[in-house]
């Protein structure tokens, strides 16, 4: 990470931005004198199982409650037998840092989701967006995906310590939090999107609410060709997370 100093006329603003950034990092959950967590999404896992599914609204009631559908799904006249077109994809995130990645909220503020029968400890663990391949403008209403945090699997020799069903949630160093493509809200609603070329963008810890040792590896982007019937997903890779809002690049 390098600092980019603006023009002299903006120097004081630049200094202020850096002070705010440092103060923010020091106050964020996850800070430890022994190190920091580092979330890294898996681009190959994402690319392997992306597909289109058409689902009727009666099967999406839980997802609708969690605002996982496009705005048009909530309009008057949409019935239980109306269908939505979903771009489904999996996600696997590794903590390759040196300490646990822990939720921002204390346990008494976690949200109970009765449909899924577990607590969500983070309101925005990931952002899912579909962008136009040329303009990079958002073409589908991406959503902030809330999650419970758990050690789904771990590297050899690392013991699982966190689970969605437990009273503590988090992601241990050397462990993976995995969400398969067939679970609720693991999608972007593309009902209103025409066939074309797009970019699927998945961002973890999108609001920097938990401190990490490296924010530049938090984004995966994939090239998407949508025919209106099926989707071809290729060239998934980690892309640099622009930190311009902090005066960093």
KEZA-549168 format. One line per 8 residues: number of its first residue (from 1); their letters; for each residue x, y, z of C-alpha. Coordinates in steps of 0.2 Angstrom, whole numbers. Layout:
% residues N
NUM) a) X/Y/Z  ...
% end
This chain:
% residues 249
1) xxxxxxxx) 0/0/0  7/17/-5  2/35/0  -3/46/-15  0/64/-10  -12/77/-18  -7/94/-25  0/107/-12
9) xxxxxxxx) -17/116/-11  -25/100/-5  -11/95/7  -20/99/23  -35/90/17  -23/75/13  -16/75/31  -33/76/38
17) xxxxxxxx) -38/61/28  -23/51/34  -26/55/52  -44/49/50  -39/33/42  -26/29/55  -39/33/69  -52/23/61
25) xxxxxxxx) -41/8/59  -35/9/78  -54/9/83  -60/-5/72  -64/-22/79  -52/-35/75  -36/-25/80  -24/-35/91
33) xxxxxxxx) -6/-32/96  -2/-49/89  -9/-45/72  -24/-43/61  -36/-54/51  -36/-54/33  -51/-60/23  -48/-66/5
41) xxxxxxxx) -62/-73/-6  -59/-88/-18  -61/-83/-36  -60/-101/-42  -73/-107/-30  -84/-93/-36  -81/-97/-55  -85/-115/-53
49) xxxxxxxx) -103/-115/-49  -112/-99/-56  -128/-103/-64  -146/-95/-68  -161/-101/-59  -179/-96/-61  -189/-96/-45  -207/-92/-40
57) xxxxxxxx) -210/-79/-27  -219/-92/-15  -202/-100/-13  -193/-84/-9  -203/-78/6  -188/-78/18  -177/-70/5  -189/-56/2
65) xxxxxxxx) -190/-53/21  -171/-50/20  -172/-39/5  -162/-51/-6  -173/-47/-21  -173/-33/-34  -185/-18/-30  -197/-24/-43
73) xxxxxxxx) -201/-39/-33  -210/-29/-20  -221/-19/-32  -240/-21/-31  -246/-35/-43  -232/-47/-40  -240/-63/-34  -233/-79/-26
81) xxxxxxxx) -233/-87/-43  -223/-73/-51  -205/-78/-55  -188/-71/-52  -172/-74/-62  -158/-77/-50  -139/-77/-54  -133/-89/-41
89) xxxxxxxx) -115/-91/-36  -105/-98/-21  -93/-89/-10  -79/-96/0  -69/-83/11  -52/-88/20  -45/-78/35  -27/-79/30
97) xxxxxxxx) -22/-66/44  -15/-70/61  -30/-67/72  -48/-71/72  -60/-60/61  -74/-56/74  -91/-48/71  -93/-29/74
105) xxxxxxxx) -109/-31/85  -109/-38/102  -119/-54/104  -134/-46/111  -136/-35/95  -136/-50/83  -151/-52/73  -161/-68/74
113) xxxxxxxx) -168/-74/57  -182/-86/60  -183/-92/43  -165/-98/43  -165/-102/62  -149/-94/66  -142/-77/71  -133/-65/59
121) xxxxxxxx) -119/-57/67  -115/-45/53  -127/-34/43  -115/-32/28  -102/-46/27  -102/-45/8  -108/-34/-6  -114/-42/-22
129) xxxxxxxx) -115/-31/-38  -118/-34/-57  -109/-21/-68  -110/-17/-86  -94/-24/-94  -91/-7/-103  -96/7/-92  -95/-2/-76
137) xxxxxxxx) -111/5/-70  -122/-5/-59  -136/-14/-69  -143/-25/-55  -148/-20/-38  -134/-28/-28  -137/-31/-10  -128/-31/6
145) xxxxxxxx) -127/-49/12  -129/-52/30  -121/-68/37  -118/-78/52  -99/-81/53  -91/-99/56  -77/-110/52  -84/-121/39
153) xxxxxxxx) -68/-129/35  -50/-126/40  -32/-130/34  -24/-146/40  -19/-144/58  -31/-130/62  -46/-133/73  -64/-126/70
161) xxxxxxxx) -69/-115/84  -84/-105/77  -101/-111/71  -118/-102/66  -127/-113/79  -115/-108/93  -116/-93/105  -99/-86/97
169) xxxxxxxx) -96/-82/79  -81/-78/69  -68/-84/57  -52/-92/63  -35/-89/55  -32/-104/42  -51/-107/41  -64/-104/27
177) xxxxxxxx) -82/-98/28  -91/-106/14  -108/-102/6  -114/-114/-7  -124/-107/-22  -140/-115/-17  -143/-106/-1  -155/-91/1
185) xxxxxxxx) -148/-74/-4  -133/-81/-12  -137/-73/-28  -141/-57/-38  -159/-54/-44  -157/-51/-63  -175/-52/-67  -174/-35/-75
193) xxxxxxxx) -157/-37/-83  -156/-40/-102  -144/-52/-110  -127/-45/-112  -109/-44/-106  -107/-40/-87  -95/-40/-72  -100/-50/-56
201) xxxxxxxx) -92/-41/-42  -91/-48/-24  -83/-38/-10  -80/-44/8  -80/-33/23  -85/-19/11  -87/-5/23  -70/-9/32
209) xxxxxxxx) -80/-11/48  -67/-24/54  -49/-20/53  -38/-31/42  -20/-31/38  -24/-30/19  -39/-23/11  -33/-24/-7
217) xxxxxxxx) -38/-42/-8  -56/-41/-3  -64/-40/-21  -67/-54/-34  -73/-49/-51  -79/-61/-65  -83/-58/-83  -101/-64/-86
225) xxxxxxxx) -110/-68/-102  -128/-69/-100  -139/-76/-114  -156/-74/-106  -156/-92/-103  -139/-97/-96  -123/-88/-90  -105/-91/-94
233) xxxxxxxx) -93/-86/-80  -75/-84/-83  -59/-74/-79  -63/-73/-60  -49/-65/-51  -45/-54/-36  -44/-36/-40  -37/-22/-31
241) xxxxxxxx) -49/-13/-19  -48/6/-22  -46/15/-6  -48/32/-13  -60/37/0  -46/37/13  -33/46/1  -25/29/-2
249) x) -22/20/-18
% end
